[in-house]
Amino acid sequence: MEQLEQLITSWLTVHEVADKLQVSPNKVRQWIRERELIAVRDGHDQRIPADCIDGGKIVKGLGGTMTLLSDVGFGGVESAIWLFTPDDTLPGRPIDALRENRGREVRRRAQALAF
């Protein structure tokens, strides 16, 4: 978790995400269960990296990327570390590439983790 805290400096609660996206907290929890949104459990609460929300929406391509990471065996913490760790081949962090509409490059790298 320490590595995660160094990589992600801004977090939101389920209720804060629900407010930003104008949905119920239950909808946010559903998105987390369905891997449309990433969350990390902190005690009894779930925290969502603030960079996963962009302009009142979930970052485009995050759900597909989360599914690919899950398919290669990554859990929530491992997925968050991968998304927020700089990758010189992108360049930058995968989450930033998703925010810049470069999802194809990110998904290609996520798929390559399986090999």
Secondary structure, DSSP 8 states (H G I E B T S, - for coil): -HHHHHH---EEEHHHHHHHHTS-HHHHHHHHHTTSS--EEETTEEEEEGGGEETTEE-TTHHHHHHHHHHTT--HHHHHHHHHS--TTSSS-HHHHHHTT-HHHHHHHHHHTT-
